[in-house]
Amino acid sequence: MSASASLAITHLVPLAKELDEDKVTPGVLGFIVFAVMALAVWALMKSMNRHMGRVDFPEAEDPESRSEGDTEAVASGGKKKNG
């Protein structure tokens, strides 16, 4: 070994000892899995937004927009008073 190589190794050995051998990091595979999951969630949200835009349902009538006669008919059991 040359002197510069042995000097580099002596400087790198303490750095290697600082790393915990029991510590696990996600690495590249963890990033790829996370990115794929993020893209899947984004695609699902986009699809859900598109499908929710297509939903059409009848809305309930506003009770304040009813006329007086309709309110009386509902209160009397559905029979409208004539007169």
Phi and psi in degrees as GROMACS dihedral restraints (atoms count N, CA, C in turn):
[ dihedral_restraints ]
;  ai    aj    ak    al  type     phi  dphi    fc
    3     4     5     6     1   -82.6    20    10
    4     5     6     7     1   168.9    20    10
    6     7     8     9     1   -67.3    20    10
    7     8     9    10     1   -37.2    20    10
    9    10    11    12     1   -69.7    20    10
   10    11    12    13     1   -35.4    20    10
   12    13    14    15     1   -68.0    20    10
   13    14    15    16     1   -42.3    20    10
   15    16    17    18     1   -68.6    20    10
   16    17    18    19     1   -34.0    20    10
   18    19    20    21     1   -66.9    20    10
   19    20    21    22     1   -40.6    20    10
   21    22    23    24     1   -64.8    20    10
   22    23    24    25     1   -41.0    20    10
   24    25    26    27     1   -65.3    20    10
   25    26    27    28     1   -40.8    20    10
   27    28    29    30     1   -65.7    20    10
   28    29    30    31     1   -27.3    20    10
   30    31    32    33     1   -81.4    20    10
   31    32    33    34     1   -30.3    20    10
   33    34    35    36     1   -82.9    20    10
   34    35    36    37     1   -26.3    20    10
   36    37    38    39     1   -61.3    20    10
   37    38    39    40     1   -45.3    20    10
   39    40    41    42     1   -63.4    20    10
   40    41    42    43     1   -33.6    20    10
   42    43    44    45     1   -66.2    20    10
   43    44    45    46     1   -38.7    20    10
   45    46    47    48     1   -68.3    20    10
   46    47    48    49     1   -33.1    20    10
   48    49    50    51     1   -70.5    20    10
   49    50    51    52     1   -25.2    20    10
   51    52    53    54     1   -71.1    20    10
   52    53    54    55     1   -25.4    20    10
   54    55    56    57     1   -71.3    20    10
   55    56    57    58     1   132.1    20    10
   57    58    59    60     1   -79.5    20    10
   58    59    60    61     1   124.1    20    10
   60    61    62    63     1   -69.8    20    10
   61    62    63    64     1   -21.0    20    10
   63    64    65    66     1   -89.9    20    10
   64    65    66    67     1    -6.7    20    10
   66    67    68    69     1   -81.1    20    10
   67    68    69    70     1   131.1    20    10
   69    70    71    72     1  -114.0    20    10
   70    71    72    73     1   131.9    20    10
   72    73    74    75     1  -114.3    20    10
   73    74    75    76     1   153.0    20    10
   75    76    77    78     1   -67.9    20    10
   76    77    78    79     1   -35.4    20    10
   78    79    80    81     1    70.5    20    10
   79    80    81    82     1  -160.9    20    10
   81    82    83    84     1   -69.5    20    10
   82    83    84    85     1   -40.6    20    10
   84    85    86    87     1   -61.5    20    10
   85    86    87    88     1   -40.8    20    10
   87    88    89    90     1   -62.5    20    10
   88    89    90    91     1   -40.6    20    10
   90    91    92    93     1   -65.1    20    10
   91    92    93    94     1   -41.4    20    10
   93    94    95    96     1   -64.4    20    10
   94    95    96    97     1   -43.8    20    10
   96    97    98    99     1   -62.6    20    10
   97    98    99   100     1   -44.2    20    10
   99   100   101   102     1   -62.3    20    10
  100   101   102   103     1   -42.2    20    10
  102   103   104   105     1   -65.6    20    10
  103   104   105   106     1   -39.9    20    10
  105   106   107   108     1   -65.2    20    10
  106   107   108   109     1   -41.9    20    10
  108   109   110   111     1   -65.0    20    10
  109   110   111   112     1   -39.5    20    10
  111   112   113   114     1   -64.0    20    10
  112   113   114   115     1   -42.0    20    10
  114   115   116   117     1   -65.4    20    10
  115   116   117   118     1   -37.4    20    10
  117   118   119   120     1   -65.8    20    10
  118   119   120   121     1   -42.6    20    10
  120   121   122   123     1   -63.7    20    10
  121   122   123   124     1   -42.0    20    10
  123   124   125   126     1   -61.6    20    10
  124   125   126   127     1   -43.8    20    10
  126   127   128   129     1   -65.8    20    10
  127   128   129   130     1   -40.3    20    10
  129   130   131   132     1   -64.9    20    10
  130   131   132   133     1   -40.5    20    10
  132   133   134   135     1   -65.9    20    10
  133   134   135   136     1   -39.0    20    10
  135   136   137   138     1   -65.1    20    10
  136   137   138   139     1   -42.9    20    10
  138   139   140   141     1   -65.3    20    10
  139   140   141   142     1   -42.1    20    10
  141   142   143   144     1   -63.0    20    10
  142   143   144   145     1   -41.1    20    10
  144   145   146   147     1   -62.0    20    10
  145   146   147   148     1   -40.8    20    10
  147   148   149   150     1   -65.8    20    10
  148   149   150   151     1   -43.1    20    10
  150   151   152   153     1   -69.8    20    10
  151   152   153   154     1   -36.9    20    10
  153   154   155   156     1   -68.4    20    10
  154   155   156   157     1   -28.5    20    10
  156   157   158   159     1   -68.5    20    10
  157   158   159   160     1   -26.4    20    10
  159   160   161   162     1   -83.6    20    10
  160   161   162   163     1   -15.2    20    10
  162   163   164   165     1   -69.6    20    10
  163   164   165   166     1   130.8    20    10
  165   166   167   168     1  -133.2    20    10
  166   167   168   169     1   121.2    20    10
  168   169   170   171     1  -133.7    20    10
  169   170   171   172     1   150.1    20    10
  171   172   173   174     1   -70.9    20    10
  172   173   174   175     1   132.3    20    10
  174   175   176   177     1   -89.2    20    10
  175   176   177   178     1   148.9    20    10
  177   178   179   180     1   -68.5    20    10
  178   179   180   181     1   146.2    20    10
  180   181   182   183     1   -71.4    20    10
  181   182   183   184     1   142.3    20    10
  183   184   185   186     1   -71.4    20    10
  184   185   186   187     1   124.3    20    10
  186   187   188   189     1   -63.5    20    10
  187   188   189   190     1   -26.1    20    10
  189   190   191   192     1   -76.7    20    10
  190   191   192   193     1   -17.9    20    10
  192   193   194   195     1   -85.8    20    10
  193   194   195   196     1    -7.2    20    10
  195   196   197   198     1   -70.5    20    10
  196   197   198   199     1   150.9    20    10
  198   199   200   201     1   -83.3    20    10
  199   200   201   202     1   169.0    20    10
  201   202   203   204     1   -59.8    20    10
  202   203   204   205     1   -41.9    20    10
  204   205   206   207     1   -63.9    20    10
  205   206   207   208     1   -38.1    20    10
  207   208   209   210     1   -67.1    20    10
  208   209   210   211     1   -38.4    20    10
  210   211   212   213     1   -66.5    20    10
  211   212   213   214     1   -40.5    20    10
  213   214   215   216     1   -66.1    20    10
  214   215   216   217     1   -37.6    20    10
  216   217   218   219     1   -66.4    20    10
  217   218   219   220     1   -39.0    20    10
  219   220   221   222     1   -68.0    20    10
  220   221   222   223     1   -38.3    20    10
  222   223   224   225     1   -70.4    20    10
  223   224   225   226     1   -30.7    20    10
  225   226   227   228     1   -91.2    20    10
  226   227   228   229     1    12.3    20    10
  228   229   230   231     1    90.6    20    10
  229   230   231   232     1    20.9    20    10
  231   232   233   234     1    95.2    20    10
  232   233   234   235     1    -4.9    20    10
  234   235   236   237     1   -97.6    20    10
  235   236   237   238     1   125.2    20    10
  237   238   239   240     1   -86.9    20    10
  238   239   240   241     1   135.5    20    10
  240   241   242   243     1   -78.2    20    10
  241   242   243   244     1   133.6    20    10
  243   244   245   246     1  -100.0    20    10
  244   245   246   247     1   127.5    20    10
